[in-house]
Amino acid sequence: MPDHPAPTPQDSAQDDAIRFGLDDFRRMMDALPMCIILHDAQTKSILWANPSACKVLGFTLEELLPLKAPDMSRQSHEYRREIGRKWLHDAVLHGSNMVEWCYRAKNGDEIMSEAIATLVPLNERDVIMVQFRDIAREEQIRREMKKLESRLKEFMQDSDEGVAVLRADGGIEYLSDAGRKLLGVRPGQNPPKNFVEQCLPESRDELLELLTLALPDAISFPLRYQVVRKDGLVRWHHAVCRYIEIENDLKGHLLHFRDITEQVEAEEARRRDQAALEYLARHNAMGEMATAIAHELSQPLAAIRNFLEGSVLRLQQNEALRPHAGQIVWGLESAGRQVDHAATIIKSVREYVVRLEQSEALIDLNAVLEEVRWFIEMKAAEGKVHLQFAPCEEPLMVSCEKVLIGQVVLNLAFNAIEEMVEFPEGARHVRISTRRSAGNALLTVADEGRGIDAGHRERLFDGFFSSKVSGNGIGLALCKNIIARHRGDIWAQPGEVDGEVRGTRFCFTLPLAEHHN
């Protein structure tokens, strides 16, 4: 017997394929839910259609065979016969061609379809197999989605909340129109590529750490950060961030953010006002303590004065002590003068810190300066600072609360004296002057210290700014509030000594009474 080779898997597959006959393939084509129409590759006439196509179009196979494009297409310019023939002919040339075609059924219903024409070479002739499916429902959904998208855009047009989708490195996958506005992106301008890089350094680490989290249960995290807009403005944002995964669309962290700069500034202003109130409360308490101390010291000083005068009289009346009385009397009288000096200081303290009603009165600014001069001189003496007072020769009548304006003068003078203590003793100079200036009374406190950077001068009168290590900066903030309350202005500018820029001049103005309505 001749040997026969063992069958291969390919031979087995071929044997299985041979078992399918022409009728089998016809039955399979008839069972397809996809609508199929066969056209002659040359004439483009219909050769055959499967039952699904006949059912959808409402024609029997016999009725369908003689039909042309105008008989089974929407009566519209884009579906005329020439267009249909070109679509089929392009499939012959390129092997395949797809269009959206609106078929018209026997009962007049229009069927928007996605149609794919494919060239299929057969033994007897080449045919074009057209497969089409109803996409009317998809078109309806697409139109509804487009309408919904338009509505959402209209609704969000004036929204103050931005939306962004960020990658783990802070890169922007999506940014809403409101988000573009919040980042200062003008129409036609490209948005930043990285969101985190727009934030200030102290805000970046927290945001980057949050972007590394990928939580499946979509937990939202609130955060607050500062961002530098495209136009250079620094703004505060409050945001809520959570991780999202939208299949075949977006993946990253969804950020809803809004501008809260005004809210933050209001909170900071409230904190400054609270600190100012606490400071004033301490100041008032110190004033009450000073008043009490001054009252208690007045009587002992008066008694000391009486004892000294009595001792001088006894010395002058005692014959035995008369040869030595001169030197003793001189010492006692010197002690008396010091007592008088102390009494004068205490009187000034009592007059300055005594409780007064908060009401304005017409007063000479030079007189206010003179009332606080004792305190300024004592402070300067401690630091061995040379003071120069240069009051205006004419009265500078202003409407003000004397105690409050005196406090401003003290604060400015004390700051200047403390600045000069850092310099050698011979170089410690502070000059305080008053003069008229364009309908205002101007007071200037000038030191010859280190000066203040231009960038810092703008923030000098904000709450808690201080260039001193131990200072809390509240004094200048209070000065600004007091001067503003009196309709004046306060500022700092570089000083000048012998033609050289040196030190700082602190100035404030108050409207002169004849110019104040």
SVG drawing of the C-alpha trace seen along z (x, -y; Angstrom):
<svg xmlns="http://www.w3.org/2000/svg" viewBox="-46 -133 79 135">
<polyline fill="none" stroke="black" stroke-width="0.4" points="0.0,0.0 1.3,-3.4 2.3,-5.7 0.1,-8.8 1.4,-11.8 -0.2,-12.6 -2.8,-15.4 -1.7,-18.9 -3.8,-21.5 -4.0,-23.5 -5.4,-20.5 -8.0,-20.0 -9.0,-23.6 -9.4,-23.3 -11.5,-20.2 -13.8,-22.0 -14.1,-25.0 -15.1,-22.7 -18.1,-21.6 -19.7,-25.1 -21.6,-25.3 -23.0,-28.2 -26.4,-27.8 -24.7,-27.9 -23.1,-31.2 -26.4,-32.5 -28.2,-31.5 -25.5,-33.2 -25.9,-36.4 -29.7,-36.3 -29.3,-36.0 -27.0,-39.0 -28.6,-42.0 -26.4,-44.3 -28.1,-45.6 -26.3,-44.6 -26.9,-45.5 -24.8,-44.2 -24.2,-46.5 -22.6,-45.6 -19.1,-47.2 -19.5,-48.4 -23.1,-49.5 -23.8,-50.2 -27.2,-48.5 -28.5,-46.5 -27.9,-42.8 -29.0,-41.5 -30.0,-42.6 -30.2,-40.6 -33.5,-40.4 -32.4,-43.0 -31.9,-45.6 -35.3,-44.7 -37.0,-45.0 -35.5,-48.3 -36.3,-49.8 -39.7,-48.2 -39.1,-46.7 -39.1,-43.1 -36.0,-41.9 -37.9,-41.9 -39.0,-45.5 -35.6,-46.6 -33.6,-45.3 -34.8,-47.8 -34.5,-50.8 -31.9,-53.6 -30.5,-56.1 -33.3,-58.7 -35.9,-56.0 -34.4,-55.1 -32.6,-58.2 -33.7,-61.5 -34.8,-64.1 -32.0,-66.4 -29.1,-67.9 -26.4,-66.1 -28.1,-62.7 -28.6,-63.0 -27.7,-60.1 -24.3,-61.5 -23.1,-61.7 -24.2,-58.1 -22.5,-56.8 -19.3,-58.6 -19.3,-57.2 -19.6,-53.6 -17.0,-54.3 -14.5,-55.6 -14.9,-52.2 -14.0,-50.5 -10.9,-52.7 -9.7,-52.5 -11.2,-49.3 -13.5,-50.9 -15.3,-54.1 -17.6,-55.3 -20.2,-58.0 -23.3,-59.1 -26.2,-58.4 -29.9,-59.1 -32.0,-56.2 -35.7,-56.6 -38.0,-53.7 -41.0,-52.6 -43.3,-54.4 -41.3,-57.6 -39.5,-57.3 -35.9,-58.7 -33.1,-56.6 -29.9,-58.4 -27.2,-55.7 -23.5,-55.1 -22.8,-53.2 -19.5,-51.4 -19.0,-50.4 -16.4,-47.6 -15.1,-46.2 -15.4,-42.4 -14.0,-40.4 -16.2,-37.4 -15.6,-34.6 -18.2,-35.9 -17.9,-39.6 -16.8,-42.3 -19.4,-43.6 -19.7,-46.4 -20.9,-45.3 -22.7,-48.2 -23.2,-47.7 -25.3,-50.3 -26.8,-50.8 -29.3,-53.3 -27.5,-56.1 -30.6,-58.3 -30.6,-57.5 -26.9,-58.3 -27.5,-61.6 -30.3,-62.5 -28.1,-61.8 -25.3,-63.8 -27.6,-66.7 -28.9,-66.6 -25.3,-66.4 -24.3,-69.4 -27.4,-71.3 -26.5,-70.3 -22.9,-71.4 -24.1,-74.8 -26.4,-75.2 -23.7,-74.3 -21.4,-76.9 -24.1,-79.5 -24.8,-78.6 -21.0,-78.7 -20.3,-81.8 -20.7,-84.1 -19.6,-81.6 -17.0,-82.7 -15.7,-79.1 -13.0,-77.6 -12.6,-74.0 -9.3,-72.3 -8.1,-68.7 -4.5,-68.3 -1.8,-65.7 0.4,-64.5 3.1,-67.0 0.6,-69.9 0.2,-69.9 -3.2,-71.1 -5.3,-68.6 -8.5,-70.8 -9.2,-74.4 -12.7,-76.0 -13.4,-79.5 -14.0,-80.7 -10.7,-79.1 -8.9,-81.0 -10.4,-84.2 -9.3,-83.4 -5.7,-82.8 -5.8,-86.1 -5.7,-84.6 -7.1,-87.1 -9.1,-86.0 -6.8,-84.6 -4.0,-84.1 -2.6,-80.6 -3.3,-79.3 -0.3,-78.2 0.9,-74.6 1.4,-73.9 -1.0,-75.0 1.4,-74.4 4.1,-76.6 1.6,-79.5 1.4,-79.1 3.7,-80.9 6.6,-78.6 5.0,-78.2 1.8,-76.8 3.4,-74.4 4.5,-71.6 1.1,-71.1 -0.6,-71.1 2.0,-68.7 1.6,-66.4 -2.1,-66.3 -1.7,-65.6 0.2,-62.4 -2.8,-60.9 -5.1,-58.6 -8.1,-57.7 -10.7,-55.4 -13.4,-56.5 -13.2,-60.1 -12.5,-61.8 -12.4,-65.6 -9.7,-67.7 -10.1,-71.4 -7.0,-73.6 -6.0,-77.3 -3.1,-78.6 -1.7,-81.8 -1.4,-82.0 0.4,-84.6 -2.0,-85.4 -0.9,-86.0 -1.2,-89.8 1.1,-89.6 -1.5,-89.9 -1.1,-87.7 -4.5,-86.2 -5.8,-83.8 -7.8,-80.7 -9.9,-78.3 -10.2,-74.9 -11.6,-71.5 -9.6,-68.7 -10.5,-65.0 -9.1,-62.2 -11.2,-61.2 -10.9,-58.6 -13.3,-59.0 -12.9,-56.1 -11.1,-56.9 -11.4,-60.6 -9.8,-62.3 -7.7,-61.0 -6.3,-63.2 -7.3,-65.5 -10.4,-67.6 -9.9,-71.0 -12.8,-73.4 -11.3,-76.8 -12.5,-80.3 -10.9,-83.6 -11.1,-84.5 -8.6,-87.3 -11.1,-89.9 -12.2,-87.4 -8.6,-86.8 -7.9,-90.5 -11.0,-91.1 -9.9,-88.4 -6.4,-90.0 -8.0,-93.4 -10.1,-92.0 -7.0,-90.5 -5.2,-93.8 -8.1,-95.7 -8.3,-93.1 -4.6,-93.5 -4.9,-97.3 -7.8,-97.1 -5.7,-94.9 -2.8,-97.3 -4.9,-100.3 -6.4,-98.4 -2.8,-97.9 -2.0,-101.5 -5.0,-102.7 -4.1,-100.4 -0.6,-101.8 -2.1,-105.3 -4.3,-104.5 -1.3,-103.0 0.8,-106.1 -1.9,-108.3 -2.2,-106.3 1.6,-106.4 1.8,-110.1 -0.9,-110.7 0.8,-108.6 4.2,-110.3 2.9,-113.8 2.3,-113.7 5.8,-112.2 7.5,-114.8 5.6,-117.6 6.6,-116.3 10.2,-116.0 10.1,-119.6 8.7,-120.7 11.4,-118.8 14.1,-120.3 12.8,-123.9 12.5,-123.2 16.1,-121.9 17.4,-125.0 15.6,-127.3 17.0,-125.4 20.5,-125.5 20.3,-129.3 19.0,-129.8 21.6,-127.6 24.6,-129.7 26.9,-126.7 26.3,-125.3 26.4,-128.7 30.1,-128.5 29.3,-125.2 25.7,-126.1 26.6,-127.4 27.6,-124.1 24.8,-122.2 22.2,-124.7 23.5,-124.5 23.1,-120.7 19.6,-120.9 18.5,-123.6 19.9,-121.4 17.9,-118.5 14.9,-120.8 15.4,-121.7 15.5,-118.0 12.3,-117.5 10.7,-120.4 11.9,-118.8 10.4,-115.5 7.1,-117.1 7.0,-118.9 7.5,-115.6 4.8,-113.9 2.5,-116.8 3.1,-116.4 2.4,-112.7 -0.8,-113.3 -2.0,-115.9 -1.1,-113.7 -2.6,-110.3 -5.6,-111.7 -8.8,-110.1 -10.3,-112.5 -13.4,-112.2 -12.7,-111.3 -13.6,-114.6 -11.7,-116.9 -10.6,-120.4 -8.8,-123.2 -5.2,-123.1 -1.8,-124.2 0.3,-121.3 3.3,-123.0 1.6,-122.8 1.0,-119.1 4.7,-118.6 5.7,-120.7 3.4,-118.6 5.2,-115.3 8.6,-116.9 9.4,-115.7 8.9,-112.1 10.9,-112.3 13.8,-114.0 13.9,-111.4 13.9,-108.6 16.7,-110.3 18.7,-110.9 18.6,-107.1 20.2,-106.4 22.4,-109.5 20.7,-110.7 21.0,-114.3 17.6,-115.9 16.8,-119.0 13.4,-120.5 12.4,-123.0 8.8,-124.0 7.1,-126.4 7.3,-130.1 3.6,-130.6 0.7,-128.6 -0.5,-125.5 -4.1,-125.3 -5.7,-121.8 -8.8,-120.1 -7.7,-116.9 -7.8,-114.7 -4.7,-115.9 -3.9,-112.7 -4.1,-110.6 -2.0,-113.0 0.5,-113.1 0.7,-109.3 1.5,-109.5 4.3,-112.0 5.7,-109.8 5.6,-106.6 7.5,-108.2 10.0,-109.9 10.6,-106.7 11.2,-104.7 13.7,-107.2 15.6,-107.2 15.7,-103.4 17.1,-103.4 19.9,-105.8 20.9,-103.8 22.6,-101.3 25.1,-104.0 28.1,-105.5 27.3,-108.0 28.5,-111.0 26.4,-110.1 23.0,-109.8 20.9,-112.7 17.1,-113.0 15.3,-116.2 11.6,-116.9 10.1,-119.9 6.7,-121.4 5.7,-123.7 2.9,-124.7 2.6,-122.7 -0.2,-123.4 -3.0,-124.1 -1.8,-121.4 0.2,-121.3 3.3,-119.0 5.3,-117.3 8.5,-115.5 10.7,-113.1 14.0,-112.6 16.7,-110.2 20.2,-109.5 19.9,-105.7 20.1,-102.9 17.0,-103.9 14.2,-101.6 14.1,-99.7 11.7,-101.0 9.8,-97.8 9.4,-97.9 8.2,-101.5 4.9,-100.5 4.2,-98.0 5.5,-100.1 2.0,-101.0 0.5,-97.6 -0.3,-95.7 2.6,-93.9 5.4,-95.1 8.6,-95.9 12.2,-96.1 13.2,-95.6 13.9,-92.1 11.8,-92.6 9.2,-94.9 5.6,-93.9 5.0,-96.8 1.6,-97.7 2.7,-101.3 2.9,-102.4 -0.4,-100.7 -2.1,-102.7 -0.4,-105.9 -1.9,-105.4 -5.4,-104.7 -5.2,-107.8 -4.0,-110.1 -6.6,-108.8 -9.3,-109.3 -8.2,-113.0 -8.4,-113.3 -4.6,-113.4 -1.9,-111.4 1.2,-109.7 4.2,-108.3 7.9,-107.5 10.6,-108.8 14.4,-108.6 16.2,-111.2 19.0,-113.6 22.0,-114.7 24.6,-117.1 23.3,-116.4 23.6,-112.6 20.7,-110.2 20.7,-108.8 18.2,-107.8 14.4,-108.1 11.9,-110.9 8.5,-110.0 5.9,-112.6 2.3,-113.3 -0.1,-116.1 -3.3,-117.4 -5.6,-119.9 -5.2,-123.4 -8.3,-124.7 -8.8,-127.5 -8.8,-124.9 -10.9,-122.2 -14.6,-122.2"/>
</svg>
